[in-house]
Amino acid sequence: MFLYMIPIVSVDAGMRFLEESLTLQILLGGALIIVGVWIASRVSRLSTCSNSMVA
């Protein structure tokens, strides 16, 4: 799951070391990534719980 966070870390590094600006598009993209990671981890936990109930 941490692989999905690479773009966010890259933007942070660009702002710190290359003095790039933070735009609305970058913020929206970061928010979409965080929501996607949250959904993926939630679905993964739900499928694990339902599989353990069947057994």
trRosetta pair geometry for C-beta under 8 A, 3 or more apart (Angstrom, degrees):
i j d omega theta_ij theta_ji phi_ij phi_ji
1 4 6.1 -44 -174 21 52 111
1 5 7.8 49 137 -18 67 102
1 37 5.8 100 -171 -154 100 103
1 40 6.9 171 -117 98 100 122
1 41 6.0 35 -115 -74 148 108
2 5 5.3 -49 -163 27 55 117
2 6 7.9 86 144 -45 66 76
3 6 6.0 -16 -171 -19 48 114
4 7 7.9 -37 173 18 48 96
4 33 5.9 171 161 -171 96 97
4 36 6.7 -140 -171 97 144 109
4 37 4.9 174 93 -82 143 107
4 40 7.7 143 -31 35 162 150
5 8 5.2 -55 -167 40 67 115
5 9 6.0 65 138 -21 86 103
5 33 7.2 131 -102 148 44 126
5 37 7.1 30 -60 -76 83 158
6 9 5.8 -59 -145 41 33 109
6 10 6.1 37 156 -24 67 108
7 10 5.4 -55 -145 36 32 116
7 11 6.4 35 156 -21 66 101
7 29 7.1 -89 139 139 140 115
7 30 7.3 -154 111 -95 103 70
7 33 6.0 -157 61 -84 121 160
8 11 5.9 -49 -150 32 32 110
8 12 6.6 33 150 -17 62 105
8 30 5.1 96 -104 -132 97 102
8 33 6.1 -159 -45 87 107 148
8 34 7.6 68 -70 -58 147 92
9 12 5.6 -54 -150 37 34 114
9 13 6.3 34 152 -19 66 105
10 13 5.7 -53 -145 37 32 110
10 14 6.3 35 154 -21 64 106
11 14 5.6 -53 -147 36 31 114
11 15 6.4 32 154 -19 64 104
11 20 7.7 -109 -157 87 63 132
11 22 7.4 82 169 -111 114 88
11 26 5.7 143 -137 -171 141 123
11 30 6.7 -89 35 -73 158 120
12 15 5.9 -55 -151 35 30 110
12 16 6.3 21 156 -13 65 111
13 16 5.8 -60 -143 41 31 107
13 17 5.7 -10 174 15 70 115
13 18 7.8 51 131 4 67 99
14 17 6.9 -68 -122 53 19 83
14 18 4.9 -39 -158 44 61 119
14 20 4.2 -11 147 23 103 136
15 18 7.5 -18 -50 57 10 76
15 19 7.3 35 -164 -126 39 20
15 20 5.5 -84 -84 63 50 81
15 21 7.7 77 -114 -114 88 10
15 22 6.1 11 -97 -55 132 97
22 26 5.6 -119 -156 75 63 136
22 27 6.6 71 168 -53 100 95
23 26 5.0 101 55 6 73 100
23 27 7.2 -136 100 -2 41 88
24 27 5.6 -56 -149 38 35 112
24 28 6.2 33 155 -18 68 106
25 28 5.8 -54 -145 38 30 109
25 29 6.3 32 154 -20 63 107
26 29 5.7 -54 -147 37 30 113
26 30 6.4 32 154 -19 64 106
27 30 5.7 -54 -149 36 30 111
27 31 6.4 32 153 -19 64 105
28 31 5.6 -52 -147 36 33 113
28 32 6.4 35 153 -20 65 103
29 32 5.7 -52 -149 34 32 112
29 33 6.5 34 152 -20 64 104
30 33 5.6 -52 -150 33 34 113
30 34 6.4 31 154 -17 66 105
31 34 5.8 -55 -147 37 32 109
31 35 6.3 30 155 -16 66 107
32 35 5.8 -55 -145 40 30 109
32 36 6.1 32 155 -21 65 109
33 36 5.7 -57 -148 37 28 112
33 37 6.4 28 155 -18 64 105
34 37 5.9 -53 -148 35 31 109
34 38 6.4 32 153 -19 64 107
35 38 5.6 -55 -148 37 32 113
35 39 6.3 31 155 -18 66 105
36 39 5.8 -53 -145 37 31 109
36 40 6.2 30 157 -18 65 108
37 40 5.8 -55 -145 39 30 111
37 41 6.2 24 159 -14 65 108
38 41 6.1 -59 -146 40 27 105
38 42 6.2 26 155 -20 63 110
39 42 5.7 -58 -145 38 29 111
39 43 6.2 27 158 -18 66 106
40 43 6.0 -53 -144 37 28 108
40 44 6.3 31 154 -21 62 108
41 44 5.5 -52 -147 36 33 116
41 45 6.5 32 155 -18 65 104
42 45 5.9 -55 -150 36 31 108
42 46 6.3 29 154 -18 65 107
43 46 5.7 -55 -145 38 32 111
43 47 6.3 29 158 -17 66 106
44 47 6.1 -57 -147 37 27 106
44 48 6.5 28 154 -19 62 108
45 48 5.7 -56 -149 36 32 113
45 49 6.4 31 155 -19 66 106
46 49 5.8 -55 -148 36 32 110
46 50 6.3 25 156 -15 66 107
47 50 5.8 -54 -142 40 33 107
47 51 6.2 36 156 -21 65 106
48 51 5.8 -55 -147 36 29 111
48 52 6.6 25 156 -16 63 106
49 52 6.0 -58 -149 36 31 107
49 53 6.6 32 152 -22 64 105
50 53 5.6 -51 -150 31 36 114
50 54 6.8 39 153 -24 64 101
51 54 5.9 -52 -152 28 35 112
51 55 6.9 27 155 -13 65 105
52 55 6.1 -55 -149 38 36 107
